[in-house]
Amino acid sequence: MIIGMFSDLHSNLPALESMVEKFGSKIDIWLSAGDSVGIFPQVNETLNLLQRMNVHMVCGDHEKLLLSGEDMVWSYTGNQALQEQRESITKENLYYLSSLPEKLDLKIDGLNIRLIHDVTGVIRTGKEKNIINSQQLNILHPGVDYLLAGHTHMATMLYTDTLIYLNPGSSGFPKDLRHQTGMLMLDTSSGFHEFITFDFDRDRLRKAIIDKNYNPKLLHYLDNNFRWI
């Protein structure tokens, strides 16, 4: 089975549509490690497409904060976006978000695959979220063959004594050097996995920011290749 896995889409609808257009015909099952909301404006359009794709998704910190109404104290821009989305999101999509699990365990081709947002199961912020301890992963995820996670926005692969940890980077707000949409393809029958990056229509994203009167700082992020400034 071919898994298409992504994370940290952050309501970047053009990136998701580009992913589907380029790879949708090759994917048997879609997985998302959360943070599909927040940051960019098209939250309902993004969630509607994710549901049509039948994406298996877990809850990230942006979903949790959107639902709880709590402030994102570590990001002023991110907090503003969540406030906007709480006012615009439909009841149907709120219900969908509230149904998302914090982790998802799948058995595919004899492999135990776990999908989670932060590898620790606890949402960490700042530089701490980039710290990965292989021994800790072995303890926290016994019996898991593939640990698929997001949150860091950086593509990562790590082999521990017991599992393989894979993070595709961010599909919607990339922090890697190419600043392109990131995703992962995993063939569960052969064990072959591939990190994939590609560009999307940034002009459409720019137009959505302007049309929905979102924080103009997001336009500067686009101009500066998704660097926080």
Sine and cosine of phi, psi and omega as CSV:
sin_phi,cos_phi,sin_psi,cos_psi,sin_omega,cos_omega
0.00,0.00,0.64,-0.77,0.03,-1.00
-0.99,-0.17,0.88,-0.47,0.06,-1.00
-1.00,-0.10,0.75,-0.66,0.20,-0.98
-0.96,-0.28,0.88,-0.47,-0.12,-0.99
-0.81,-0.58,0.67,-0.74,0.03,-1.00
-0.54,-0.84,0.13,-0.99,-0.02,-1.00
-0.37,-0.93,0.30,-0.95,0.14,-0.99
0.81,0.59,0.80,0.60,0.02,-1.00
-0.96,0.29,-0.61,0.79,0.09,-1.00
0.81,0.58,0.75,0.67,0.11,-0.99
0.87,0.50,0.44,0.90,0.05,-1.00
-1.00,0.04,0.99,0.11,-0.07,-1.00
-0.88,0.48,-0.70,0.71,0.02,-1.00
-0.85,0.53,-0.58,0.82,0.03,-1.00
-0.92,0.39,-0.68,0.73,0.02,-1.00
-0.90,0.43,-0.69,0.72,0.00,-1.00
-0.90,0.44,-0.61,0.79,0.05,-1.00
-0.91,0.42,-0.63,0.78,0.03,-1.00
-0.88,0.47,-0.71,0.71,-0.01,-1.00
-0.91,0.42,-0.68,0.73,-0.02,-1.00
-0.89,0.46,-0.66,0.75,-0.08,-1.00
-0.98,0.18,-0.58,0.82,-0.20,-0.98
-0.78,-0.63,-0.07,1.00,-0.09,-1.00
-0.83,0.56,-0.60,0.80,-0.05,-1.00
-0.95,0.30,-0.26,0.97,-0.05,-1.00
-0.99,-0.12,-0.18,0.98,-0.17,-0.99
-0.98,-0.18,0.74,-0.68,0.07,-1.00
-1.00,0.00,-0.58,0.81,-0.02,-1.00
-0.55,-0.83,0.72,-0.70,0.02,-1.00
-0.98,-0.18,0.69,-0.73,0.08,-1.00
-0.80,-0.60,0.63,-0.78,0.08,-1.00
-0.75,-0.66,0.75,-0.66,-0.02,-1.00
-1.00,0.00,0.43,0.90,0.16,-0.99
1.00,-0.05,-0.04,-1.00,-0.12,-0.99
0.84,0.54,0.74,0.67,0.08,-1.00
-0.99,0.11,-0.20,0.98,0.01,-1.00
-0.95,-0.33,0.02,-1.00,0.02,-1.00
1.00,0.05,0.22,-0.98,0.11,-0.99
0.93,0.38,-0.97,0.24,-0.14,-0.99
-1.00,-0.08,0.27,-0.96,-0.30,-0.95
-0.97,0.24,-0.52,0.85,-0.27,-0.96
-1.00,0.05,0.89,0.46,-0.10,-0.99
-0.93,0.36,-0.70,0.72,-0.01,-1.00
-0.93,0.35,-0.67,0.74,0.01,-1.00
-0.88,0.47,-0.63,0.78,0.01,-1.00
-0.92,0.38,-0.74,0.67,-0.01,-1.00
-0.91,0.41,-0.57,0.82,0.04,-1.00
-0.89,0.45,-0.67,0.74,0.00,-1.00
-0.93,0.36,-0.65,0.76,0.04,-1.00
-0.85,0.52,-0.63,0.77,0.01,-1.00
-0.95,0.32,-0.61,0.80,0.06,-1.00
-0.91,0.42,-0.52,0.86,0.03,-1.00
-0.98,0.21,-0.15,0.99,-0.06,-1.00
0.85,0.53,0.70,0.72,0.00,-1.00
-0.95,0.33,0.73,-0.69,0.13,-0.99
-1.00,0.05,0.90,-0.44,-0.18,-0.98
-0.74,-0.67,0.51,-0.86,0.11,-0.99
-0.94,-0.35,0.20,-0.98,-0.07,-1.00
-1.00,0.07,0.76,-0.65,0.09,-1.00
-0.97,-0.25,-0.07,-1.00,-0.04,-1.00
-0.93,0.37,-0.54,0.84,0.02,-1.00
-0.93,0.36,-0.62,0.78,0.09,-1.00
-0.89,0.46,-0.71,0.71,-0.02,-1.00
-0.87,0.49,-0.69,0.72,-0.03,-1.00
-0.95,0.32,-0.60,0.80,0.05,-1.00
-0.87,0.49,-0.67,0.74,-0.03,-1.00
-0.95,0.30,-0.62,0.79,-0.11,-0.99
-0.99,0.15,-0.42,0.91,-0.08,-1.00
0.99,0.13,0.05,1.00,0.01,-1.00
-0.96,0.28,0.40,-0.92,0.02,-1.00
-0.98,0.18,0.55,-0.84,0.17,-0.99
-1.00,-0.02,1.00,0.00,-0.18,-0.98
-0.94,0.35,-0.33,0.94,-0.05,-1.00
-1.00,-0.02,-0.02,1.00,-0.01,-1.00
-0.51,-0.86,0.94,-0.34,0.02,-1.00
-0.91,0.42,-0.71,0.71,-0.01,-1.00
-0.91,0.42,-0.70,0.71,0.03,-1.00
-0.88,0.47,-0.62,0.78,0.01,-1.00
-0.92,0.40,-0.64,0.77,0.05,-1.00
-0.87,0.50,-0.69,0.73,0.00,-1.00
-0.89,0.45,-0.66,0.75,0.01,-1.00
-0.90,0.43,-0.61,0.79,0.05,-1.00
-0.89,0.46,-0.67,0.74,0.06,-1.00
-0.88,0.47,-0.69,0.72,-0.09,-1.00
-0.95,0.30,-0.49,0.87,0.08,-1.00
-0.89,0.46,-0.52,0.86,-0.01,-1.00
-0.99,0.14,-0.42,0.91,-0.11,-0.99
-0.97,-0.26,-0.33,0.94,-0.09,-1.00
-0.93,0.37,0.60,-0.80,-0.02,-1.00
-0.98,0.21,0.35,-0.94,0.05,-1.00
-0.88,0.47,-0.61,0.80,-0.01,-1.00
-0.89,0.46,-0.66,0.75,-0.01,-1.00
-0.97,0.26,-0.50,0.86,0.13,-0.99
-0.89,0.46,-0.67,0.74,0.03,-1.00
-0.89,0.45,-0.67,0.75,0.03,-1.00
-0.87,0.50,-0.73,0.69,0.01,-1.00
-0.89,0.46,-0.63,0.78,-0.03,-1.00
-0.93,0.38,-0.30,0.95,-0.02,-1.00
-1.00,0.00,-0.10,1.00,-0.09,-1.00
-0.96,0.27,0.70,-0.72,0.07,-1.00
-0.98,0.17,0.28,-0.96,0.06,-1.00
-0.99,0.15,-0.41,0.91,0.12,-0.99
-0.52,-0.85,0.40,-0.91,-0.05,-1.00
-0.69,-0.73,0.81,-0.59,0.03,-1.00
-0.95,-0.31,0.79,-0.61,-0.02,-1.00
-0.82,-0.57,0.56,-0.83,0.10,-1.00
-0.90,-0.43,0.93,-0.36,-0.06,-1.00
-0.73,-0.68,0.82,-0.58,0.00,-1.00
0.77,0.64,0.65,0.76,0.04,-1.00
0.98,0.20,0.03,1.00,-0.02,-1.00
-0.98,-0.18,0.65,-0.76,0.11,-0.99
-1.00,-0.04,0.92,-0.39,-0.08,-1.00
-0.90,-0.43,0.80,-0.59,0.03,-1.00
-0.91,-0.42,0.75,-0.66,0.05,-1.00
-0.94,-0.34,0.78,-0.63,-0.06,-1.00
-0.43,-0.90,0.39,-0.92,-0.03,-1.00
-0.98,0.18,-0.89,0.45,0.08,-1.00
-0.98,-0.19,0.70,-0.71,-0.10,-1.00
-0.85,0.52,-0.42,0.91,-0.02,-1.00
-1.00,0.10,-0.26,0.97,-0.09,-1.00
1.00,0.09,-0.09,1.00,0.06,-1.00
-0.88,-0.47,0.76,-0.65,-0.04,-1.00
-0.96,0.29,0.92,-0.39,0.02,-1.00
-0.98,-0.20,0.44,-0.90,-0.03,-1.00
-0.83,-0.56,0.17,-0.99,0.03,-1.00
0.89,0.45,-0.44,-0.90,-0.03,-1.00
-0.92,0.39,-0.38,0.92,-0.04,-1.00
-0.86,0.50,-0.53,0.85,-0.09,-1.00
-0.94,0.35,-0.25,0.97,0.01,-1.00
-1.00,0.02,-0.08,1.00,-0.03,-1.00
-0.99,0.16,0.82,-0.57,0.01,-1.00
-0.82,-0.57,0.83,-0.56,0.01,-1.00
-0.92,-0.39,0.92,-0.39,-0.10,-0.99
-0.89,0.46,-0.60,0.80,0.02,-1.00
-0.91,0.41,-0.63,0.78,0.04,-1.00
-0.90,0.44,-0.65,0.76,0.03,-1.00
-0.88,0.48,-0.66,0.75,0.03,-1.00
-0.87,0.50,-0.64,0.77,-0.03,-1.00
-0.96,0.29,-0.68,0.74,-0.07,-1.00
-0.96,0.27,-0.42,0.91,-0.11,-0.99
-0.77,-0.63,0.89,0.46,-0.01,-1.00
-0.92,0.39,0.62,-0.78,0.05,-1.00
0.98,0.19,0.03,1.00,-0.02,-1.00
-1.00,-0.03,0.73,-0.69,0.06,-1.00
-1.00,0.00,-0.72,0.69,0.03,-1.00
-0.84,-0.55,0.82,-0.57,0.09,-1.00
-0.96,-0.29,0.93,-0.37,-0.05,-1.00
-0.95,-0.30,0.84,-0.54,-0.10,-1.00
-0.58,-0.81,0.10,-0.99,0.00,-1.00
-0.69,-0.73,-0.74,-0.67,0.15,-0.99
0.98,0.18,-0.63,0.78,-0.10,-0.99
-0.99,0.13,-0.33,0.95,-0.08,-1.00
0.92,0.39,0.26,0.97,0.00,-1.00
-0.80,-0.59,0.80,-0.60,0.03,-1.00
-0.90,0.44,0.75,-0.66,-0.09,-1.00
-0.56,-0.83,0.60,-0.80,0.14,-0.99
-0.74,-0.68,0.73,-0.69,0.01,-1.00
-0.58,-0.81,0.79,-0.61,0.12,-0.99
-0.99,-0.14,0.84,-0.54,0.11,-0.99
-0.97,-0.26,-0.12,-0.99,0.01,-1.00
-0.91,0.42,-0.43,0.90,-0.15,-0.99
-0.83,-0.55,-0.28,0.96,-0.12,-0.99
-0.53,-0.85,0.17,-0.99,0.12,-0.99
-0.90,-0.44,0.84,-0.54,0.03,-1.00
-0.98,-0.19,0.79,-0.62,-0.01,-1.00
-0.76,-0.64,0.75,-0.66,0.05,-1.00
-0.77,-0.63,0.86,-0.52,-0.09,-1.00
-0.98,0.19,-0.03,1.00,-0.17,-0.99
0.99,0.15,-0.27,-0.96,-0.05,-1.00
-0.98,-0.19,0.72,-0.69,0.06,-1.00
-1.00,0.10,-0.35,0.94,-0.10,-1.00
-0.90,-0.44,-0.43,0.90,-0.01,-1.00
-0.64,-0.77,0.95,0.33,-0.14,-0.99
-0.94,0.34,0.62,-0.79,0.04,-1.00
-0.91,-0.42,0.03,1.00,0.01,-1.00
-0.96,0.28,0.08,-1.00,-0.10,-0.99
-0.92,0.39,-0.46,0.89,-0.01,-1.00
-0.99,0.12,-0.38,0.92,0.01,-1.00
0.85,0.53,0.68,0.73,0.03,-1.00
-0.89,-0.45,0.29,-0.96,0.09,-1.00
-0.85,0.53,0.72,-0.70,0.01,-1.00
-0.90,-0.43,0.61,-0.79,0.09,-1.00
-0.47,-0.88,0.10,-1.00,-0.04,-1.00
-0.75,-0.67,0.68,-0.74,0.17,-0.99
-0.91,-0.42,0.78,-0.63,-0.04,-1.00
-0.79,-0.61,0.85,-0.52,0.07,-1.00
-1.00,-0.07,0.95,-0.31,-0.10,-1.00
-0.96,0.28,-0.30,0.95,0.02,-1.00
-0.98,0.18,-0.56,0.83,-0.02,-1.00
-0.96,-0.28,-0.32,0.95,-0.07,-1.00
0.99,0.12,0.06,1.00,0.00,-1.00
-0.97,0.23,0.73,-0.68,0.07,-1.00
-0.76,-0.65,0.47,-0.89,-0.07,-1.00
-0.62,-0.79,0.77,-0.64,0.14,-0.99
-1.00,0.07,0.74,-0.67,-0.08,-1.00
-0.81,-0.59,0.70,-0.72,0.13,-0.99
-0.78,-0.62,0.54,-0.84,0.01,-1.00
-0.35,-0.94,0.31,-0.95,-0.02,-1.00
-1.00,-0.08,0.20,-0.98,0.00,-1.00
-0.67,-0.74,0.04,-1.00,-0.06,-1.00
-0.98,0.19,1.00,-0.07,-0.04,-1.00
-0.94,0.33,-0.46,0.89,0.03,-1.00
-0.90,0.43,-0.60,0.80,0.05,-1.00
-0.92,0.40,-0.63,0.77,0.04,-1.00
-0.91,0.41,-0.66,0.75,0.04,-1.00
-0.86,0.51,-0.70,0.72,0.00,-1.00
-0.89,0.46,-0.64,0.77,0.01,-1.00
-0.90,0.44,-0.64,0.77,0.02,-1.00
-0.89,0.46,-0.69,0.73,-0.03,-1.00
-0.95,0.33,-0.72,0.69,-0.07,-1.00
-0.89,0.45,-0.59,0.81,-0.04,-1.00
-1.00,-0.06,0.13,0.99,0.09,-1.00
0.83,0.56,0.69,0.72,0.04,-1.00
-0.99,0.14,0.16,-0.99,-0.02,-1.00
-0.79,0.62,0.88,-0.48,-0.02,-1.00
-0.90,0.45,-0.25,0.97,0.05,-1.00
-0.88,0.48,-0.46,0.89,0.03,-1.00
-0.89,0.45,-0.52,0.85,0.06,-1.00
-0.91,0.41,-0.60,0.80,0.04,-1.00
-0.92,0.39,-0.57,0.82,0.06,-1.00
-0.88,0.47,-0.67,0.74,0.04,-1.00
-0.88,0.47,-0.69,0.72,-0.01,-1.00
-0.91,0.41,-0.44,0.90,-0.04,-1.00
-0.95,-0.31,0.48,0.88,0.08,-1.00
0.82,0.58,0.73,0.69,0.12,-0.99
0.90,0.44,0.44,0.90,0.11,-0.99
-1.00,0.03,0.74,-0.68,0.08,-1.00
-0.93,0.37,0.82,-0.57,-0.02,-1.00
-0.78,-0.63,0.00,0.00,0.00,0.00
